[in-house]
Amino acid sequence: MGFSLKDFLRGAIGRGRLASHKANVAGTNFHTAGGPLTSGPLTNYEEYGDGESFRSHINTTQLATTERFECQFYFPPAVSSSQDFSKDCTLMCEEVQIPGMVLTNKEFNVGQWTHYRNTNMQFLGNEINFTFYTPADWIHRAMFESWMAYCVNPTSKEVRFPQETWGEVSINALDKQNNYRASWHLYEVTPKVLNLIPLSMGAVGVARTTLIVSATYWESKAINVQTGPVDDVDGNINIVPHRQKYRNKIFRQDNSFEMMGGVDRLVPPVDNTPPDDE
C-alpha cells in the first residue's frame, strides 16, 4: 500500500507511533524522576464536591464587589470646616483606589548566585485617585482649588507648613448588608493633581471631578504605624483628628475639626491677662 503526498500533509504517517510515545511520557512531563515537584491535588475537581470544589466554595462565600465602598474625608480646617461638604464628598465619590505597598530590596551576590535582601517598606500613596460626580455649582472643584491654593500661594508661590495642609481620608469596603469589612485610613494627605475635566457638545453626560492626592502612609487591620500626632513647640496639635477615636466616624452632629476646636486648635492661645503690679 502506497502513500501519497496528501497523506504526509494531513499527518497520517507515523500517527500510531506518535500516540504510543504520548502514552509512554504521560504523567512524567512535569515531575522529576523519583520525586514529584508538587503534592497531590488540593481541590475536588468534581462539579459538586464535599466543600473543596470551586462551585461548592463559591456558593458559600460572599465576594467583595467594586461598587460597595464608602469614603470619609477629613479636610484641613482652614480649607473646609463644613459638615455638609464632607458628607457631600462621601456621597458623590464615584471611584477610588485602594492604596498599596512595596518592599524595596537590593541584590546580594554570593558566588555565582544572586539573592535579594529587603531594605525598606514604602506605601504606594504617591498617586491615589478620587473621582466625584460634579454638581451644577461646581463646589468640589472650587474647594479642591482652594485646598491647593492654601498649600502653595498662587501669586507668591510661598509654600505653607505641611502640618497645616494635611487631611485624612478613610476608604471603607462594605458588604451587601452595609457592614464595614475592611478599611484603609490615609494620613498626611495632600493634593497633588486636579485633573482636566473634558466637556463636549457631542457627548451628553455628567461631568466628573478627579483629584489625585498623596499620602505619607496608611493604616489598616494588618498595618499599624503608630507614629502619633505631630505637635508644634507649644504642644498644639497641628494635624486633623488622629487615630482610632476618629477612624470610620460618620459625621452625624458636628464636623470632626470643630469637635477638636476647629481653626482655633491650630492657633496658640493668647493670654490677655494684665501683668501684676509689683
Backbone as CSV, one residue per row, in Angstrom:
resi,resn,N_x,N_y,N_z,CA_x,CA_y,CA_z,C_x,C_y,C_z
1,MET,0.848,-1.192,0.000,0.000,0.000,0.000,0.879,1.234,0.000
2,GLY,0.648,2.094,-0.965,1.475,3.279,-1.089,0.879,4.469,-0.364
3,PHE,1.690,5.501,-0.189,1.274,6.755,0.444,1.436,7.892,-0.541
4,SER,0.487,8.765,-0.527,0.538,9.935,-1.398,1.023,11.150,-0.606
5,LEU,1.259,12.245,-1.324,1.674,13.491,-0.676,0.588,14.008,0.267
6,LYS,-0.663,13.737,-0.080,-1.767,14.185,0.774,-1.707,13.492,2.134
7,ASP,-1.275,12.227,2.176,-1.178,11.517,3.446,-0.130,12.152,4.367
8,PHE,0.984,12.557,3.755,2.014,13.209,4.561,1.538,14.551,5.104
9,LEU,0.831,15.313,4.266,0.399,16.642,4.687,-0.644,16.577,5.800
10,ARG,-1.518,15.598,5.799,-2.542,15.524,6.825,-2.081,14.732,8.051
11,GLY,-0.828,14.289,8.105,-0.274,13.651,9.284,-0.653,12.211,9.482
12,ALA,-1.005,11.526,8.451,-1.409,10.135,8.612,-0.211,9.224,8.859
13,ILE,0.970,9.649,8.394,2.143,8.806,8.529,2.696,8.933,9.945
14,GLY,2.934,7.829,10.607,3.520,7.820,11.931,2.557,8.201,13.049
15,ARG,1.270,8.245,12.746,0.319,8.628,13.775,0.254,7.586,14.887
16,GLY,0.391,6.329,14.568,0.369,5.301,15.603,1.573,5.404,16.525
17,ARG,2.768,5.629,15.946,3.957,5.776,16.772,3.876,7.009,17.669
18,LEU,3.263,8.098,17.183,3.119,9.315,17.991,2.202,9.077,19.187
19,ALA,1.093,8.357,18.963,0.188,8.050,20.077,0.868,7.176,21.117
20,SER,1.695,6.242,20.663,2.410,5.383,21.599,3.413,6.186,22.424
21,HIS,4.069,7.151,21.791,5.040,7.976,22.515,4.336,8.833,23.564
22,LYS,3.198,9.408,23.255,2.456,10.212,24.226,2.020,9.373,25.423
23,ALA,1.644,8.123,25.169,1.225,7.257,26.267,2.395,6.926,27.184
24,ASN,3.601,6.838,26.615,4.761,6.485,27.434,5.192,7.623,28.348
25,VAL,5.068,8.864,27.876,5.556,10.008,28.661,4.440,10.645,29.465
26,ALA,3.217,10.128,29.390,2.109,10.730,30.136,2.365,10.645,31.628
27,GLY,2.208,11.761,32.324,2.385,11.798,33.759,3.808,12.031,34.208
28,THR,4.750,12.129,33.274,6.148,12.336,33.659,6.711,13.649,33.128
29,ASN,5.928,14.407,32.405,6.446,15.636,31.811,6.788,16.682,32.861
30,PHE,6.015,16.761,33.954,6.173,17.854,34.904,6.651,17.354,36.268
31,HIS,7.280,16.206,36.339,7.777,15.658,37.589,9.183,15.119,37.372
32,THR,9.997,15.315,38.359,11.327,14.737,38.286,11.254,13.247,38.623
33,ALA,12.204,12.518,38.137,12.209,11.076,38.375,12.447,10.782,39.842
34,GLY,11.574,9.996,40.435,11.732,9.580,41.805,11.148,10.522,42.838
35,GLY,10.718,11.707,42.434,10.161,12.650,43.406,9.350,13.731,42.716
36,PRO,8.063,13.794,42.953,7.251,14.821,42.295,7.554,16.209,42.856
37,LEU,7.396,17.219,42.023,7.627,18.596,42.449,6.488,19.115,43.312
38,THR,5.305,18.595,43.128,4.152,19.041,43.894,3.477,17.855,44.537
39,SER,2.691,18.153,45.569,1.955,17.095,46.243,0.667,16.796,45.492
40,GLY,-0.166,15.975,46.087,-1.407,15.578,45.437,-2.360,16.741,45.255
41,PRO,-3.444,16.535,44.551,-4.397,17.621,44.296,-5.020,18.144,45.596
42,LEU,-5.175,19.462,45.673,-5.729,20.101,46.845,-7.228,20.288,46.773
43,THR,-7.783,20.241,45.588,-9.204,20.510,45.412,-9.892,19.318,44.783
44,ASN,-11.192,19.316,44.939,-12.025,18.282,44.332,-12.484,18.795,42.972
45,TYR,-12.140,18.077,41.930,-12.444,18.542,40.591,-13.856,18.197,40.139
46,GLU,-14.626,17.539,41.008,-15.999,17.246,40.646,-16.814,18.530,40.598
47,GLU,-17.899,18.518,39.867,-18.733,19.714,39.724,-19.316,20.113,41.079
48,TYR,-19.795,19.150,41.822,-20.265,19.402,43.181,-19.491,18.481,44.108
49,GLY,-18.659,19.050,44.957,-17.820,18.256,45.824,-18.252,18.362,47.275
50,ASP,-17.358,18.010,48.154,-17.640,17.988,49.583,-17.167,19.266,50.268
51,GLY,-17.176,20.385,49.580,-16.722,21.647,50.135,-15.352,22.060,49.657
52,GLU,-14.678,21.216,48.898,-13.357,21.540,48.390,-13.360,21.863,46.907
53,SER,-14.495,21.834,46.268,-14.567,22.216,44.863,-14.868,23.708,44.763
54,PHE,-14.549,24.288,43.634,-14.754,25.724,43.445,-16.226,26.092,43.548
55,ARG,-17.087,25.281,42.935,-18.506,25.637,42.915,-19.115,25.575,44.312
56,SER,-18.766,24.565,45.095,-19.313,24.491,46.442,-18.736,25.593,47.331
57,HIS,-17.500,25.979,47.090,-16.891,27.042,47.883,-17.477,28.406,47.539
58,ILE,-17.682,28.663,46.262,-18.154,29.980,45.854,-19.614,30.179,46.229
59,ASN,-20.371,29.090,46.383,-21.772,29.220,46.779,-21.929,29.696,48.217
60,THR,-20.907,29.510,49.047,-20.984,29.904,50.452,-20.044,31.050,50.794
61,THR,-19.492,31.712,49.784,-18.552,32.808,50.005,-19.113,34.088,49.403
62,GLN,-19.186,35.133,50.223,-19.621,36.439,49.721,-18.404,37.180,49.171
63,LEU,-18.477,37.539,47.914,-17.353,38.178,47.255,-17.407,39.691,47.467
64,ALA,-16.227,40.311,47.507,-16.138,41.764,47.571,-16.423,42.336,46.187
65,THR,-17.290,43.329,46.120,-17.678,43.942,44.854,-17.136,45.364,44.786
66,THR,-16.892,45.831,43.583,-16.231,47.114,43.394,-17.117,48.296,43.736
67,GLU,-18.427,48.131,43.703,-19.308,49.273,43.954,-19.691,49.433,45.417
68,ARG,-19.301,48.493,46.260,-19.663,48.568,47.678,-18.519,49.201,48.464
69,PHE,-18.488,50.514,48.511,-17.443,51.212,49.261,-17.987,52.554,49.724
70,GLU,-17.266,53.140,50.671,-17.600,54.469,51.180,-16.318,55.151,51.620
71,CYS,-16.173,56.401,51.244,-15.014,57.199,51.630,-15.449,58.291,52.602
72,GLN,-14.636,58.523,53.608,-14.870,59.599,54.569,-13.696,60.555,54.512
73,PHE,-14.011,61.838,54.420,-12.990,62.849,54.176,-12.885,63.779,55.377
74,TYR,-11.648,64.050,55.763,-11.337,64.988,56.833,-10.407,66.041,56.239
75,PHE,-10.954,67.199,55.909,-10.178,68.248,55.267,-9.533,69.144,56.314
76,PRO,-8.447,69.829,55.946,-7.851,70.779,56.882,-8.870,71.846,57.278
77,PRO,-8.876,72.245,58.523,-9.906,73.187,58.980,-9.849,74.521,58.284
78,ALA,-8.660,74.951,57.851,-8.575,76.227,57.152,-9.168,76.164,55.757
79,VAL,-9.323,74.973,55.210,-9.899,74.819,53.870,-11.403,74.632,53.948
80,SER,-11.838,73.742,54.819,-13.274,73.493,54.963,-13.546,72.891,56.327
81,SER,-14.390,73.574,57.084,-14.863,73.012,58.353,-16.359,72.748,58.278
82,SER,-16.857,72.588,57.053,-18.283,72.385,56.844,-18.626,70.912,56.904
83,GLN,-19.602,70.590,57.696,-20.070,69.209,57.778,-20.712,68.781,56.473
84,ASP,-21.425,69.680,55.830,-22.146,69.330,54.602,-21.187,68.980,53.475
85,PHE,-20.070,69.683,53.358,-19.153,69.401,52.261,-18.492,68.036,52.441
86,SER,-18.120,67.671,53.654,-17.535,66.351,53.885,-18.535,65.250,53.559
87,LYS,-19.791,65.450,53.959,-20.823,64.471,53.617,-21.037,64.405,52.113
88,ASP,-21.021,65.567,51.472,-21.256,65.603,50.031,-20.154,64.866,49.284
89,CYS,-18.922,65.007,49.738,-17.832,64.267,49.106,-18.004,62.766,49.290
90,THR,-18.497,62.355,50.457,-18.745,60.939,50.695,-19.814,60.400,49.759
91,LEU,-20.869,61.172,49.563,-21.984,60.711,48.732,-21.655,60.753,47.250
92,MET,-20.858,61.713,46.820,-20.611,61.919,45.393,-19.355,61.234,44.895
93,CYS,-18.632,60.538,45.756,-17.421,59.855,45.320,-17.798,58.638,44.472
94,GLU,-17.420,58.663,43.233,-17.777,57.593,42.296,-16.708,56.515,42.215
95,GLU,-15.462,56.898,42.305,-14.376,55.938,42.083,-13.203,56.278,42.988
96,VAL,-12.532,55.252,43.479,-11.389,55.432,44.358,-10.455,54.250,44.175
97,GLN,-9.221,54.421,44.577,-8.232,53.357,44.508,-7.748,53.023,45.912
98,ILE,-7.746,51.755,46.225,-7.177,51.317,47.499,-5.659,51.354,47.383
99,PRO,-4.981,52.012,48.309,-3.515,52.128,48.186,-2.829,50.787,48.364
100,GLY,-1.594,50.741,47.909,-0.804,49.518,48.012,0.460,49.759,48.813
101,MET,1.355,48.812,48.744,2.638,48.928,49.433,3.677,48.117,48.668
102,VAL,4.933,48.458,48.876,6.011,47.801,48.139,7.212,47.651,49.060
103,LEU,7.915,46.553,48.906,9.165,46.318,49.606,10.316,46.586,48.641
104,THR,11.219,47.460,49.033,12.404,47.703,48.228,13.496,46.731,48.670
105,ASN,14.246,46.222,47.702,15.305,45.277,48.019,16.515,45.528,47.134
106,LYS,17.620,44.961,47.529,18.870,45.075,46.787,19.433,43.688,46.499
107,GLU,20.233,43.629,45.452,20.871,42.367,45.079,22.015,42.054,46.037
108,PHE,22.121,40.789,46.362,23.168,40.309,47.273,23.800,39.086,46.621
109,ASN,25.003,39.258,46.138,25.682,38.214,45.378,26.511,37.329,46.295
110,VAL,26.317,36.028,46.161,27.124,35.019,46.843,27.657,34.077,45.769
111,GLY,28.933,34.263,45.421,29.487,33.478,44.328,28.777,33.810,43.025
112,GLN,28.298,32.774,42.372,27.585,32.955,41.112,26.084,33.134,41.295
113,TRP,25.619,33.114,42.543,24.195,33.238,42.816,23.864,34.653,43.221
114,THR,22.661,35.097,42.829,22.174,36.427,43.176,20.958,36.283,44.080
115,HIS,21.088,36.766,45.296,19.987,36.764,46.258,19.474,38.186,46.430
116,TYR,18.347,38.315,47.107,17.730,39.615,47.311,17.431,39.800,48.790
117,ARG,17.758,40.983,49.292,17.544,41.320,50.686,16.677,42.584,50.772
118,ASN,15.624,42.512,51.575,14.744,43.671,51.739,15.457,44.760,52.520
119,THR,15.259,45.990,52.085,15.891,47.142,52.728,14.885,48.127,53.316
120,ASN,13.671,48.176,52.806,12.711,49.156,53.304,11.322,48.769,52.823
121,MET,10.322,49.351,53.463,8.932,49.195,53.030,8.361,50.578,52.756
122,GLN,7.705,50.726,51.650,7.138,52.010,51.257,5.657,51.842,50.963
123,PHE,4.900,52.903,51.243,3.472,52.909,50.977,3.227,53.543,49.611
124,LEU,2.489,52.841,48.782,2.177,53.365,47.449,1.042,54.391,47.570
125,GLY,1.371,55.526,48.141,0.374,56.565,48.325,0.705,57.843,47.604
126,ASN,1.611,57.760,46.626,2.008,58.985,45.939,0.956,59.465,44.951
127,GLU,0.114,58.577,44.432,-0.933,58.982,43.484,-2.173,58.123,43.726
128,ILE,-3.127,58.672,44.468,-4.387,57.990,44.746,-5.501,58.835,44.141
129,ASN,-6.281,58.231,43.262,-7.306,58.953,42.512,-8.648,58.894,43.216
130,PHE,-9.316,60.034,43.297,-10.691,60.147,43.764,-11.491,60.858,42.672
131,THR,-12.545,60.217,42.217,-13.401,60.784,41.178,-14.770,61.071,41.773
132,PHE,-15.273,62.283,41.525,-16.537,62.729,42.096,-17.490,63.139,40.980
133,TYR,-18.778,62.841,41.166,-19.803,63.447,40.325,-19.833,64.944,40.623
134,THR,-19.929,65.748,39.584,-19.837,67.195,39.739,-21.219,67.820,39.751
135,PRO,-21.624,68.470,40.850,-22.919,69.171,40.859,-22.844,70.457,40.046
136,ALA,-24.003,71.074,39.848,-24.076,72.258,38.988,-23.343,73.452,39.579
137,ASP,-23.172,73.511,40.899,-22.470,74.644,41.491,-20.960,74.449,41.515
138,TRP,-20.467,73.304,41.049,-19.038,73.015,40.946,-18.342,73.196,42.291
139,ILE,-18.990,72.787,43.356,-18.453,73.017,44.683,-17.193,72.195,44.922
140,HIS,-17.141,70.973,44.395,-15.953,70.150,44.595,-14.733,70.773,43.931
141,ARG,-14.923,71.236,42.715,-13.817,71.869,42.001,-13.335,73.110,42.753
142,ALA,-14.245,73.909,43.237,-13.880,75.131,43.940,-13.136,74.824,45.241
143,MET,-13.603,73.845,46.002,-12.966,73.532,47.270,-11.587,72.909,47.057
144,PHE,-11.447,72.076,46.050,-10.146,71.471,45.778,-9.152,72.524,45.277
145,GLU,-9.639,73.468,44.489,-8.767,74.569,44.078,-8.322,75.377,45.289
146,SER,-9.236,75.608,46.214,-8.881,76.345,47.426,-7.861,75.578,48.255
147,TRP,-8.006,74.274,48.311,-7.057,73.446,49.056,-5.655,73.557,48.468
148,MET,-5.553,73.479,47.155,-4.250,73.574,46.509,-3.674,74.977,46.656
149,ALA,-4.527,75.998,46.564,-4.052,77.368,46.750,-3.618,77.627,48.185
150,TYR,-4.214,76.907,49.130,-3.811,77.045,50.525,-2.454,76.395,50.761
151,CYS,-2.150,75.324,50.022,-0.855,74.664,50.168,0.270,75.536,49.610
152,VAL,0.044,76.100,48.438,1.039,76.963,47.791,0.314,78.201,47.290
153,ASN,0.760,79.376,47.720,0.130,80.623,47.299,0.267,80.787,45.787
154,PRO,-0.829,80.965,45.065,-0.737,81.038,43.599,-0.043,82.295,43.092
155,THR,0.088,83.326,43.913,0.739,84.567,43.475,2.206,84.600,43.858
156,SER,2.472,84.414,45.149,3.854,84.484,45.614,4.580,83.154,45.545
157,LYS,3.853,82.049,45.313,4.416,80.691,45.296,4.999,80.296,46.650
158,GLU,4.544,80.952,47.702,5.021,80.620,49.033,4.376,79.324,49.491
159,VAL,5.176,78.420,50.018,4.710,77.113,50.443,4.376,77.182,51.932
160,ARG,3.194,76.697,52.270,2.771,76.711,53.662,3.352,75.496,54.399
161,PHE,3.409,75.595,55.716,3.892,74.471,56.509,3.005,73.247,56.264
162,PRO,3.617,72.071,56.100,2.820,70.890,55.712,1.780,70.492,56.751
163,GLN,2.074,70.707,58.043,1.124,70.295,59.071,-0.211,71.020,58.940
164,GLU,-0.192,72.216,58.353,-1.406,72.996,58.220,-2.230,72.603,57.004
165,THR,-1.661,71.807,56.114,-2.337,71.469,54.861,-2.790,70.021,54.794
166,TRP,-2.396,69.208,55.769,-2.715,67.786,55.705,-4.183,67.529,55.982
167,GLY,-4.709,66.525,55.305,-6.029,65.980,55.581,-5.916,64.486,55.812
168,GLU,-7.041,63.858,55.992,-7.096,62.404,56.154,-8.297,61.873,55.391
169,VAL,-8.165,60.659,54.900,-9.229,60.002,54.138,-9.334,58.566,54.612
170,SER,-10.536,58.097,54.810,-10.793,56.712,55.181,-11.545,56.034,54.039
171,ILE,-10.969,54.974,53.498,-11.585,54.191,52.425,-12.119,52.911,53.040
172,ASN,-13.417,52.712,52.975,-14.064,51.593,53.649,-14.754,50.684,52.634
173,ALA,-14.515,49.395,52.761,-15.166,48.389,51.920,-16.366,47.823,52.671
174,LEU,-17.511,47.757,51.998,-18.748,47.284,52.600,-19.188,45.981,51.948
175,ASP,-19.943,45.195,52.700,-20.559,44.013,52.119,-21.976,44.355,51.674
176,LYS,-22.725,43.355,51.254,-24.069,43.607,50.741,-25.062,43.975,51.839
177,GLN,-24.669,43.775,53.086,-25.518,44.166,54.220,-25.082,45.502,54.813
178,ASN,-24.232,46.251,54.085,-23.747,47.575,54.502,-22.918,47.514,55.779
179,ASN,-22.216,46.422,55.981,-21.304,46.316,57.111,-19.885,46.620,56.646
180,TYR,-19.128,47.326,57.501,-17.729,47.560,57.195,-16.971,46.241,57.292
181,ARG,-16.279,45.894,56.234,-15.491,44.671,56.229,-13.986,44.944,56.204
182,ALA,-13.579,46.075,55.673,-12.163,46.446,55.635,-12.069,47.956,55.505
183,SER,-11.000,48.522,56.047,-10.797,49.967,55.998,-9.320,50.256,55.792
184,TRP,-9.063,51.326,55.046,-7.712,51.839,54.853,-7.766,53.338,55.139
185,HIS,-7.031,53.761,56.165,-7.069,55.147,56.594,-5.780,55.826,56.154
186,LEU,-5.907,56.869,55.323,-4.756,57.584,54.782,-4.425,58.768,55.674
187,TYR,-3.124,58.935,55.951,-2.667,60.017,56.808,-1.756,60.959,56.028
188,GLU,-1.720,62.202,56.509,-0.904,63.252,55.894,-1.225,63.369,54.404
189,VAL,-2.499,63.492,54.123,-2.982,63.568,52.743,-2.854,65.001,52.259
190,THR,-2.279,65.177,51.091,-2.151,66.488,50.475,-2.500,66.371,49.002
191,PRO,-3.139,67.383,48.411,-3.498,67.288,46.992,-2.273,67.347,46.097
192,LYS,-2.350,66.648,44.987,-1.236,66.617,44.040,-1.652,67.085,42.651
193,VAL,-2.728,66.535,42.112,-3.168,66.886,40.757,-4.673,67.062,40.758
194,LEU,-5.134,68.167,40.229,-6.553,68.381,39.944,-6.717,68.215,38.445
195,ASN,-7.283,67.101,38.046,-7.268,66.707,36.644,-8.135,67.609,35.771
196,LEU,-7.844,67.524,34.472,-8.664,68.200,33.479,-10.069,67.610,33.474
197,ILE,-11.053,68.432,33.176,-12.441,67.978,33.074,-12.904,68.214,31.645
198,PRO,-13.031,67.183,30.843,-13.450,67.382,29.449,-14.948,67.658,29.351
199,LEU,-15.295,68.599,28.504,-16.683,68.919,28.170,-16.845,68.825,26.661
200,SER,-17.993,68.338,26.209,-18.200,68.137,24.773,-19.666,68.339,24.429
201,MET,-19.916,69.037,23.321,-21.287,69.207,22.842,-21.840,67.919,22.250
202,GLY,-20.966,67.041,21.792,-21.424,65.818,21.146,-21.651,64.661,22.087
203,ALA,-21.313,64.831,23.357,-21.479,63.749,24.318,-22.240,64.284,25.522
204,VAL,-23.397,63.706,25.781,-24.217,64.127,26.911,-23.909,63.224,28.096
205,GLY,-23.496,63.810,29.195,-23.154,63.019,30.375,-22.887,63.923,31.557
206,VAL,-22.536,63.314,32.663,-22.267,64.043,33.898,-20.775,64.332,33.980
207,ALA,-20.443,65.596,34.255,-19.042,65.966,34.433,-18.498,65.339,35.715
208,ARG,-17.244,64.976,35.662,-16.601,64.334,36.805,-15.338,65.092,37.187
209,THR,-15.176,65.277,38.486,-14.001,65.955,39.030,-13.087,64.901,39.637
210,THR,-11.839,64.866,39.174,-10.865,63.892,39.647,-9.754,64.606,40.389
211,LEU,-9.539,64.198,41.616,-8.466,64.739,42.447,-7.487,63.618,42.767
212,ILE,-6.222,63.862,42.501,-5.160,62.917,42.832,-4.433,63.457,44.051
213,VAL,-4.360,62.649,45.082,-3.733,63.068,46.337,-2.534,62.180,46.622
214,SER,-1.703,62.648,47.534,-0.559,61.882,48.020,-0.705,61.715,49.527
215,ALA,-0.423,60.523,50.008,-0.495,60.223,51.434,0.830,59.628,51.881
216,THR,1.323,60.087,53.034,2.608,59.599,53.533,2.526,58.122,53.904
217,TYR,1.442,57.734,54.553,1.278,56.339,54.938,-0.201,56.084,55.173
218,TRP,-0.528,54.823,55.360,-1.900,54.424,55.641,-1.884,53.281,56.642
219,GLU,-3.024,53.090,57.267,-3.177,52.018,58.245,-4.403,51.181,57.899
220,SER,-4.368,49.940,58.313,-5.468,49.008,58.083,-5.526,48.054,59.268
221,LYS,-6.304,46.966,59.122,-6.369,45.972,60.179,-5.027,45.285,60.397
222,ALA,-4.236,45.175,59.353,-2.949,44.487,59.458,-1.780,45.441,59.645
223,ILE,-1.914,46.687,59.193,-0.826,47.656,59.251,-1.158,48.701,60.298
224,ASN,-0.294,48.836,61.293,-0.467,49.819,62.358,0.851,50.551,62.531
225,VAL,0.902,51.781,62.043,2.163,52.520,62.009,2.462,53.136,63.364
226,GLN,1.469,53.791,63.977,1.595,54.382,65.312,2.698,55.429,65.383
227,THR,2.649,56.379,64.450,3.606,57.477,64.530,3.137,58.561,65.482
228,GLY,1.829,58.641,65.709,1.318,59.638,66.634,1.157,60.986,65.974
229,PRO,0.407,61.884,66.592,0.195,63.214,66.028,1.449,64.068,66.117
230,VAL,1.523,65.060,65.256,2.650,65.979,65.218,2.270,67.245,65.963
231,ASP,3.079,67.643,66.937,2.831,68.834,67.730,3.849,69.907,67.405
232,ASP,3.459,71.145,67.643,4.412,72.234,67.491,5.145,72.451,68.802
233,VAL,5.930,73.501,68.857,6.775,73.727,70.022,5.950,74.027,71.266
234,ASP,4.725,74.521,71.070,3.869,74.849,72.198,2.964,73.699,72.602
235,GLY,3.100,72.558,71.919,2.279,71.407,72.268,0.903,71.407,71.641
236,ASN,0.664,72.260,70.634,-0.632,72.303,69.970,-0.654,71.335,68.798
237,ILE,-1.717,70.565,68.692,-1.835,69.594,67.607,-2.051,70.335,66.302
238,ASN,-1.211,70.028,65.302,-1.247,70.738,64.043,-1.815,69.909,62.903
239,ILE,-2.401,68.771,63.196,-2.984,67.973,62.129,-4.421,67.656,62.478
240,VAL,-5.092,67.057,61.558,-6.502,66.764,61.729,-6.673,65.657,62.761
241,PRO,-7.866,65.401,63.240,-8.073,64.370,64.268,-7.426,63.047,63.890
242,HIS,-6.822,62.416,64.858,-5.924,61.302,64.597,-6.349,60.056,65.359
243,ARG,-5.927,58.914,64.821,-6.007,57.629,65.484,-7.420,57.089,65.637
244,GLN,-7.546,56.063,66.449,-8.745,55.241,66.485,-9.998,56.015,66.883
245,LYS,-9.860,57.092,67.645,-11.033,57.789,68.139,-11.867,58.345,67.009
246,TYR,-11.233,58.759,65.935,-11.958,59.388,64.845,-11.998,58.523,63.591
247,ARG,-11.479,57.326,63.661,-11.485,56.496,62.462,-12.898,55.968,62.182
248,ASN,-13.260,55.989,60.907,-14.555,55.475,60.450,-15.722,56.151,61.179
249,LYS,-15.581,57.412,61.497,-16.625,58.130,62.220,-17.470,58.898,61.210
250,ILE,-18.761,58.591,61.177,-19.672,59.290,60.288,-20.006,60.640,60.895
251,PHE,-20.064,61.656,60.039,-20.404,62.994,60.514,-21.899,63.044,60.821
252,ARG,-22.253,62.972,62.093,-23.662,62.976,62.466,-24.086,64.317,63.070
253,GLN,-23.233,64.911,63.861,-23.620,66.148,64.520,-22.708,67.294,64.105
254,ASP,-21.481,67.277,64.596,-20.541,68.343,64.293,-19.411,67.794,63.433
255,ASN,-18.790,68.714,62.686,-17.615,68.334,61.929,-16.494,67.959,62.882
256,SER,-15.673,66.991,62.477,-14.632,66.500,63.374,-13.638,67.589,63.728
257,PHE,-13.395,68.520,62.809,-12.464,69.592,63.117,-13.019,70.508,64.199
258,GLU,-14.324,70.771,64.126,-14.925,71.624,65.126,-14.958,70.948,66.488
259,MET,-15.095,69.604,66.492,-15.042,68.888,67.765,-13.662,68.985,68.403
260,MET,-12.630,69.155,67.557,-11.279,69.309,68.078,-10.929,70.764,68.354
261,GLY,-11.856,71.670,68.117,-11.580,73.072,68.351,-11.484,73.900,67.094
262,GLY,-11.618,73.251,65.894,-11.602,73.991,64.649,-10.269,74.667,64.408
263,VAL,-10.313,75.805,63.736,-9.099,76.533,63.410,-8.414,77.024,64.674
264,ASP,-9.191,77.322,65.711,-8.595,77.797,66.958,-7.645,76.770,67.552
265,ARG,-7.832,75.487,67.154,-6.955,74.439,67.674,-5.526,74.635,67.180
266,LEU,-5.403,75.239,65.984,-4.089,75.407,65.387,-3.383,76.659,65.892
267,VAL,-4.091,77.551,66.548,-3.516,78.820,66.988,-3.240,78.747,68.477
268,PRO,-2.034,79.030,68.894,-1.752,79.002,70.332,-2.596,80.031,71.065
269,PRO,-3.123,79.695,72.225,-3.953,80.656,72.960,-3.135,81.848,73.416
270,VAL,-3.792,82.991,73.387,-3.141,84.236,73.786,-3.637,84.625,75.171
271,ASP,-2.715,84.883,76.057,-3.050,85.265,77.412,-3.146,86.789,77.491
272,ASN,-4.381,87.293,77.652,-4.607,88.731,77.714,-4.671,89.251,79.141
273,THR,-4.302,88.448,80.085,-4.353,88.878,81.483,-3.265,89.922,81.733
274,PRO,-3.627,91.090,82.256,-2.596,92.116,82.508,-1.630,91.645,83.558
275,PRO,-0.395,92.096,83.469,0.617,91.666,84.461,0.318,92.253,85.810
276,ASP,0.709,91.524,86.849,0.513,92.003,88.206,1.442,93.164,88.523
277,ASP,0.896,94.150,89.188,1.698,95.305,89.573,2.576,94.938,90.778
278,GLU,3.805,95.238,90.655,4.724,94.964,91.762,4.830,96.177,92.693
